[in-house]
Amino acid sequence: MFLKILSKSNAKEILMLLNEFGELYFGQIQKELNKPKSNLSRILSELQ
């Protein structure tokens, strides 16, 4: 299941961003990646 989530393009970007900066707020992630809130929210939910 984890590999399925990682195969999504935005998931890898989110994980790399969190690895670089550590803990971030939702708005900070969205600003850095310039992704729609709905896509970002869905992927973060799947990563929990």
PDB file of N, CA, C and O in Angstrom:
ATOM      1  N   MET A   1       0.818  -1.190   0.000  1.00  0.00           N
ATOM      2  CA  MET A   1       0.000   0.000   0.000  1.00  0.00           C
ATOM      3  C   MET A   1       0.870   1.266   0.000  1.00  0.00           C
ATOM      4  O   MET A   1       0.557   2.249  -0.672  1.00  0.00           O
ATOM      5  N   PHE A   2       1.953   1.221   0.757  1.00  0.00           N
ATOM      6  CA  PHE A   2       2.842   2.376   0.824  1.00  0.00           C
ATOM      7  C   PHE A   2       3.442   2.690  -0.545  1.00  0.00           C
ATOM      8  O   PHE A   2       3.577   3.859  -0.908  1.00  0.00           O
ATOM      9  N   LEU A   3       3.798   1.673  -1.295  1.00  0.00           N
ATOM     10  CA  LEU A   3       4.360   1.893  -2.632  1.00  0.00           C
ATOM     11  C   LEU A   3       3.336   2.520  -3.564  1.00  0.00           C
ATOM     12  O   LEU A   3       3.687   3.321  -4.430  1.00  0.00           O
ATOM     13  N   LYS A   4       2.075   2.160  -3.387  1.00  0.00           N
ATOM     14  CA  LYS A   4       1.011   2.739  -4.207  1.00  0.00           C
ATOM     15  C   LYS A   4       0.907   4.242  -3.951  1.00  0.00           C
ATOM     16  O   LYS A   4       0.735   5.027  -4.883  1.00  0.00           O
ATOM     17  N   ILE A   5       1.011   4.633  -2.684  1.00  0.00           N
ATOM     18  CA  ILE A   5       0.946   6.056  -2.337  1.00  0.00           C
ATOM     19  C   ILE A   5       2.172   6.790  -2.866  1.00  0.00           C
ATOM     20  O   ILE A   5       2.054   7.895  -3.396  1.00  0.00           O
ATOM     21  N   LEU A   6       3.339   6.189  -2.726  1.00  0.00           N
ATOM     22  CA  LEU A   6       4.571   6.831  -3.203  1.00  0.00           C
ATOM     23  C   LEU A   6       4.603   6.994  -4.713  1.00  0.00           C
ATOM     24  O   LEU A   6       5.296   7.872  -5.228  1.00  0.00           O
ATOM     25  N   SER A   7       3.867   6.165  -5.421  1.00  0.00           N
ATOM     26  CA  SER A   7       3.863   6.260  -6.875  1.00  0.00           C
ATOM     27  C   SER A   7       3.118   7.500  -7.363  1.00  0.00           C
ATOM     28  O   SER A   7       3.260   7.893  -8.522  1.00  0.00           O
ATOM     29  N   LYS A   8       2.332   8.113  -6.496  1.00  0.00           N
ATOM     30  CA  LYS A   8       1.634   9.340  -6.869  1.00  0.00           C
ATOM     31  C   LYS A   8       2.647  10.481  -6.889  1.00  0.00           C
ATOM     32  O   LYS A   8       3.463  10.614  -5.977  1.00  0.00           O
ATOM     33  N   SER A   9       2.590  11.293  -7.924  1.00  0.00           N
ATOM     34  CA  SER A   9       3.625  12.308  -8.147  1.00  0.00           C
ATOM     35  C   SER A   9       3.771  13.284  -6.987  1.00  0.00           C
ATOM     36  O   SER A   9       4.895  13.621  -6.613  1.00  0.00           O
ATOM     37  N   ASN A  10       2.692  13.735  -6.425  1.00  0.00           N
ATOM     38  CA  ASN A  10       2.783  14.737  -5.361  1.00  0.00           C
ATOM     39  C   ASN A  10       3.262  14.157  -4.046  1.00  0.00           C
ATOM     40  O   ASN A  10       3.851  14.880  -3.242  1.00  0.00           O
ATOM     41  N   ALA A  11       3.030  12.884  -3.800  1.00  0.00           N
ATOM     42  CA  ALA A  11       3.433  12.268  -2.531  1.00  0.00           C
ATOM     43  C   ALA A  11       4.946  12.341  -2.353  1.00  0.00           C
ATOM     44  O   ALA A  11       5.435  12.664  -1.271  1.00  0.00           O
ATOM     45  N   LYS A  12       5.664  12.046  -3.392  1.00  0.00           N
ATOM     46  CA  LYS A  12       7.128  12.085  -3.313  1.00  0.00           C
ATOM     47  C   LYS A  12       7.612  13.508  -3.026  1.00  0.00           C
ATOM     48  O   LYS A  12       8.520  13.708  -2.220  1.00  0.00           O
ATOM     49  N   GLU A  13       7.006  14.484  -3.682  1.00  0.00           N
ATOM     50  CA  GLU A  13       7.385  15.882  -3.458  1.00  0.00           C
ATOM     51  C   GLU A  13       7.121  16.305  -2.015  1.00  0.00           C
ATOM     52  O   GLU A  13       7.939  16.994  -1.405  1.00  0.00           O
ATOM     53  N   ILE A  14       5.982  15.889  -1.475  1.00  0.00           N
ATOM     54  CA  ILE A  14       5.625  16.231  -0.097  1.00  0.00           C
ATOM     55  C   ILE A  14       6.618  15.617   0.870  1.00  0.00           C
ATOM     56  O   ILE A  14       7.096  16.292   1.782  1.00  0.00           O
ATOM     57  N   LEU A  15       6.931  14.351   0.681  1.00  0.00           N
ATOM     58  CA  LEU A  15       7.866  13.672   1.580  1.00  0.00           C
ATOM     59  C   LEU A  15       9.264  14.276   1.504  1.00  0.00           C
ATOM     60  O   LEU A  15       9.944  14.393   2.523  1.00  0.00           O
ATOM     61  N   MET A  16       9.692  14.654   0.320  1.00  0.00           N
ATOM     62  CA  MET A  16      11.006  15.284   0.172  1.00  0.00           C
ATOM     63  C   MET A  16      11.033  16.649   0.868  1.00  0.00           C
ATOM     64  O   MET A  16      12.028  17.014   1.494  1.00  0.00           O
ATOM     65  N   LEU A  17       9.939  17.390   0.753  1.00  0.00           N
ATOM     66  CA  LEU A  17       9.844  18.696   1.404  1.00  0.00           C
ATOM     67  C   LEU A  17       9.879  18.541   2.922  1.00  0.00           C
ATOM     68  O   LEU A  17      10.588  19.280   3.605  1.00  0.00           O
ATOM     69  N   LEU A  18       9.120  17.588   3.450  1.00  0.00           N
ATOM     70  CA  LEU A  18       9.105  17.353   4.894  1.00  0.00           C
ATOM     71  C   LEU A  18      10.457  16.856   5.389  1.00  0.00           C
ATOM     72  O   LEU A  18      10.874  17.186   6.499  1.00  0.00           O
ATOM     73  N   ASN A  19      11.130  16.077   4.582  1.00  0.00           N
ATOM     74  CA  ASN A  19      12.462  15.604   4.954  1.00  0.00           C
ATOM     75  C   ASN A  19      13.447  16.769   5.050  1.00  0.00           C
ATOM     76  O   ASN A  19      14.311  16.797   5.926  1.00  0.00           O
ATOM     77  N   GLU A  20      13.303  17.716   4.147  1.00  0.00           N
ATOM     78  CA  GLU A  20      14.213  18.866   4.123  1.00  0.00           C
ATOM     79  C   GLU A  20      13.944  19.848   5.263  1.00  0.00           C
ATOM     80  O   GLU A  20      14.879  20.327   5.905  1.00  0.00           O
ATOM     81  N   PHE A  21      12.667  20.149   5.515  1.00  0.00           N
ATOM     82  CA  PHE A  21      12.324  21.195   6.478  1.00  0.00           C
ATOM     83  C   PHE A  21      11.789  20.677   7.805  1.00  0.00           C
ATOM     84  O   PHE A  21      11.668  21.447   8.758  1.00  0.00           O
ATOM     85  N   GLY A  22      11.473  19.415   7.886  1.00  0.00           N
ATOM     86  CA  GLY A  22      10.878  18.883   9.115  1.00  0.00           C
ATOM     87  C   GLY A  22       9.383  19.137   9.134  1.00  0.00           C
ATOM     88  O   GLY A  22       8.701  18.969   8.123  1.00  0.00           O
ATOM     89  N   GLU A  23       8.883  19.538  10.278  1.00  0.00           N
ATOM     90  CA  GLU A  23       7.456  19.772  10.450  1.00  0.00           C
ATOM     91  C   GLU A  23       7.030  21.063   9.762  1.00  0.00           C
ATOM     92  O   GLU A  23       7.666  22.103   9.928  1.00  0.00           O
ATOM     93  N   LEU A  24       5.947  20.988   8.986  1.00  0.00           N
ATOM     94  CA  LEU A  24       5.415  22.168   8.302  1.00  0.00           C
ATOM     95  C   LEU A  24       3.900  22.205   8.445  1.00  0.00           C
ATOM     96  O   LEU A  24       3.252  21.167   8.581  1.00  0.00           O
ATOM     97  N   TYR A  25       3.346  23.406   8.412  1.00  0.00           N
ATOM     98  CA  TYR A  25       1.896  23.570   8.378  1.00  0.00           C
ATOM     99  C   TYR A  25       1.391  23.276   6.969  1.00  0.00           C
ATOM    100  O   TYR A  25       2.146  23.328   5.998  1.00  0.00           O
ATOM    101  N   PHE A  26       0.102  22.967   6.880  1.00  0.00           N
ATOM    102  CA  PHE A  26      -0.529  22.679   5.598  1.00  0.00           C
ATOM    103  C   PHE A  26      -0.290  23.820   4.606  1.00  0.00           C
ATOM    104  O   PHE A  26       0.088  23.584   3.458  1.00  0.00           O
ATOM    105  N   GLY A  27      -0.511  25.045   5.052  1.00  0.00           N
ATOM    106  CA  GLY A  27      -0.337  26.207   4.187  1.00  0.00           C
ATOM    107  C   GLY A  27       1.088  26.372   3.685  1.00  0.00           C
ATOM    108  O   GLY A  27       1.311  26.811   2.556  1.00  0.00           O
ATOM    109  N   GLN A  28       2.043  26.022   4.519  1.00  0.00           N
ATOM    110  CA  GLN A  28       3.449  26.105   4.111  1.00  0.00           C
ATOM    111  C   GLN A  28       3.755  25.087   3.015  1.00  0.00           C
ATOM    112  O   GLN A  28       4.467  25.389   2.057  1.00  0.00           O
ATOM    113  N   ILE A  29       3.218  23.895   3.164  1.00  0.00           N
ATOM    114  CA  ILE A  29       3.427  22.859   2.145  1.00  0.00           C
ATOM    115  C   ILE A  29       2.790  23.299   0.839  1.00  0.00           C
ATOM    116  O   ILE A  29       3.391  23.177  -0.228  1.00  0.00           O
ATOM    117  N   GLN A  30       1.568  23.811   0.929  1.00  0.00           N
ATOM    118  CA  GLN A  30       0.871  24.248  -0.279  1.00  0.00           C
ATOM    119  C   GLN A  30       1.623  25.379  -0.973  1.00  0.00           C
ATOM    120  O   GLN A  30       1.737  25.394  -2.198  1.00  0.00           O
ATOM    121  N   LYS A  31       2.129  26.315  -0.196  1.00  0.00           N
ATOM    122  CA  LYS A  31       2.864  27.449  -0.771  1.00  0.00           C
ATOM    123  C   LYS A  31       4.143  26.979  -1.465  1.00  0.00           C
ATOM    124  O   LYS A  31       4.455  27.433  -2.565  1.00  0.00           O
ATOM    125  N   GLU A  32       4.871  26.085  -0.835  1.00  0.00           N
ATOM    126  CA  GLU A  32       6.126  25.582  -1.408  1.00  0.00           C
ATOM    127  C   GLU A  32       5.893  24.789  -2.694  1.00  0.00           C
ATOM    128  O   GLU A  32       6.644  24.929  -3.659  1.00  0.00           O
ATOM    129  N   LEU A  33       4.843  23.951  -2.703  1.00  0.00           N
ATOM    130  CA  LEU A  33       4.612  23.065  -3.841  1.00  0.00           C
ATOM    131  C   LEU A  33       3.642  23.634  -4.865  1.00  0.00           C
ATOM    132  O   LEU A  33       3.554  23.136  -5.987  1.00  0.00           O
ATOM    133  N   ASN A  34       2.908  24.683  -4.478  1.00  0.00           N
ATOM    134  CA  ASN A  34       1.929  25.302  -5.372  1.00  0.00           C
ATOM    135  C   ASN A  34       0.961  24.263  -5.949  1.00  0.00           C
ATOM    136  O   ASN A  34       0.761  24.186  -7.161  1.00  0.00           O
ATOM    137  N   LYS A  35       0.372  23.475  -5.061  1.00  0.00           N
ATOM    138  CA  LYS A  35      -0.568  22.418  -5.450  1.00  0.00           C
ATOM    139  C   LYS A  35      -1.962  22.779  -4.954  1.00  0.00           C
ATOM    140  O   LYS A  35      -2.092  23.490  -3.958  1.00  0.00           O
ATOM    141  N   PRO A  36      -3.009  22.303  -5.631  1.00  0.00           N
ATOM    142  CA  PRO A  36      -4.378  22.542  -5.159  1.00  0.00           C
ATOM    143  C   PRO A  36      -4.599  21.945  -3.768  1.00  0.00           C
ATOM    144  O   PRO A  36      -4.079  20.875  -3.452  1.00  0.00           O
ATOM    145  N   LYS A  37      -5.376  22.647  -2.943  1.00  0.00           N
ATOM    146  CA  LYS A  37      -5.631  22.199  -1.574  1.00  0.00           C
ATOM    147  C   LYS A  37      -6.254  20.806  -1.538  1.00  0.00           C
ATOM    148  O   LYS A  37      -5.907  19.991  -0.683  1.00  0.00           O
ATOM    149  N   SER A  38      -7.165  20.532  -2.457  1.00  0.00           N
ATOM    150  CA  SER A  38      -7.854  19.235  -2.442  1.00  0.00           C
ATOM    151  C   SER A  38      -6.882  18.084  -2.684  1.00  0.00           C
ATOM    152  O   SER A  38      -6.954  17.065  -1.997  1.00  0.00           O
ATOM    153  N   ASN A  39      -5.989  18.228  -3.634  1.00  0.00           N
ATOM    154  CA  ASN A  39      -5.003  17.173  -3.909  1.00  0.00           C
ATOM    155  C   ASN A  39      -4.053  16.993  -2.735  1.00  0.00           C
ATOM    156  O   ASN A  39      -3.742  15.869  -2.338  1.00  0.00           O
ATOM    157  N   LEU A  40      -3.603  18.095  -2.192  1.00  0.00           N
ATOM    158  CA  LEU A  40      -2.670  18.059  -1.073  1.00  0.00           C
ATOM    159  C   LEU A  40      -3.317  17.413   0.148  1.00  0.00           C
ATOM    160  O   LEU A  40      -2.693  16.594   0.823  1.00  0.00           O
ATOM    161  N   SER A  41      -4.543  17.773   0.429  1.00  0.00           N
ATOM    162  CA  SER A  41      -5.269  17.214   1.570  1.00  0.00           C
ATOM    163  C   SER A  41      -5.462  15.708   1.420  1.00  0.00           C
ATOM    164  O   SER A  41      -5.289  14.958   2.381  1.00  0.00           O
ATOM    165  N   ARG A  42      -5.816  15.271   0.225  1.00  0.00           N
ATOM    166  CA  ARG A  42      -6.033  13.845  -0.034  1.00  0.00           C
ATOM    167  C   ARG A  42      -4.751  13.051   0.173  1.00  0.00           C
ATOM    168  O   ARG A  42      -4.772  11.995   0.806  1.00  0.00           O
ATOM    169  N   ILE A  43      -3.656  13.537  -0.347  1.00  0.00           N
ATOM    170  CA  ILE A  43      -2.389  12.817  -0.234  1.00  0.00           C
ATOM    171  C   ILE A  43      -1.899  12.794   1.208  1.00  0.00           C
ATOM    172  O   ILE A  43      -1.399  11.769   1.673  1.00  0.00           O
ATOM    173  N   LEU A  44      -2.034  13.907   1.923  1.00  0.00           N
ATOM    174  CA  LEU A  44      -1.622  13.931   3.324  1.00  0.00           C
ATOM    175  C   LEU A  44      -2.460  12.965   4.155  1.00  0.00           C
ATOM    176  O   LEU A  44      -1.942  12.329   5.074  1.00  0.00           O
ATOM    177  N   SER A  45      -3.734  12.850   3.845  1.00  0.00           N
ATOM    178  CA  SER A  45      -4.591  11.890   4.549  1.00  0.00           C
ATOM    179  C   SER A  45      -4.132  10.464   4.293  1.00  0.00           C
ATOM    180  O   SER A  45      -4.122   9.640   5.207  1.00  0.00           O
ATOM    181  N   GLU A  46      -3.758  10.171   3.073  1.00  0.00           N
ATOM    182  CA  GLU A  46      -3.289   8.829   2.725  1.00  0.00           C
ATOM    183  C   GLU A  46      -1.950   8.513   3.389  1.00  0.00           C
ATOM    184  O   GLU A  46      -1.672   7.356   3.702  1.00  0.00           O
ATOM    185  N   LEU A  47      -1.130   9.521   3.602  1.00  0.00           N
ATOM    186  CA  LEU A  47       0.182   9.308   4.209  1.00  0.00           C
ATOM    187  C   LEU A  47       0.121   9.114   5.725  1.00  0.00           C
ATOM    188  O   LEU A  47       1.083   8.634   6.324  1.00  0.00           O
ATOM    189  N   GLN A  48      -0.987   9.478   6.344  1.00  0.00           N
ATOM    190  CA  GLN A  48      -1.091   9.345   7.807  1.00  0.00           C
ATOM    191  C   GLN A  48      -1.089   7.938   8.236  1.00  0.00           C
ATOM    192  O   GLN A  48      -1.170   7.657   9.432  1.00  0.00           O
TER     193      GLN A  48
END
